[in-house]
Amino acid sequence: LRRLLLTALLPAIALAPLWVLEAHGGPLRSKMAHFALSFFGIVAFFRWLELLCGTGPKGFDRSLKNFIIYFASPAEVLFDADGNLLWSSPGHGAGELTLRIVGHMAAGTVVLSLGRATAFAPLLEEGTDPWQLPRFGLPRAFPAVYLQSVYVYCMLATAMLMHRVPMALVGIQTQEPFRAPLLLSTSARDFWGRRWNLLIHRLMKRTFFQPLASKGRCGKQVGGLLAFIMSAIFHEYMWLMVNWPDTSDYVPGLVVLFFLAQFVICAGEAALARTAL
């Protein structure tokens, strides 16, 4: 009965952001508000799925208190080896987080200024959309693609660092969301597996990759593919939410193709790592 009830609530959690928009009677003032709604819906969905499947971090469902803290926090709270919440003195790290937030906001402001001055397409002809060019206009469009990527990173990193501040104020330790992905990544696997959006990475790894990884190399490949497919599906959901209710700029399937391409790249990289090349 418990499993049936948990399963029945999964669709409601996923649809809750759409109900909010419908109840509001139309789009919100900012697409960022739509993005925030979809982000919270996705995190809540996968954490509820972890409760259903028992794949969350050790200790997350040990008590009602642990699960409420884990489920309600946008940042991922950390547990020790025994499954207890990792605590520190209240306020520890909050000052450092604040400085990092200010730094990312400043960087984002600079990037936004450059973007507005160049229509986010530096070194390209006015009105050119690099995403509409053959091969995305690369290599000439690389500065435009990188500028847009830096802006997206600054927005995400700022928001996810802000999510950590309330937990730091009460003394609960949380997961680092990014590890300089646009500066220090050495490969696609390093980017997706060790540096970019570690909150989502850990959710995908625990629920979709690890249960299959123990079944040998084939299991790892299937688990990796499943993790990328689930990432693709929830990004499609986010694209739909951000553009709701006017979906004229939303092309279903493009995000799925992007993540499938990323899986192929990562799988190829893993295969080459086992050779002498």
Buried (B, 14 or more C-beta within 10 A) or exposed (E): EEEEEBEEBBEEBBEBBBEBBEEEEEBBEEEEBBBBBBBBBBBBBBBBBBBBBEBBBEBBBBEEEBBEBBBEBBBBBBBEEEBEBEEEEEEEBBEEBBEBBEBBBEBBEEBBEBBEEBEBBBEBEEEBBBEEBEEBBEEBBBBBBEBBEBBEBBBBBBBBBBBBBBBBBEBBBBBBBBBEBBEEBEBBBBBBBBBBBBBBBBBBBBBBBBBBBEEEEEBBBBBBBBBBBBBBBBBBBBBBBBBBEEEEEBEEEEBBEEBBEBBEBBBEEBEEEEEEE
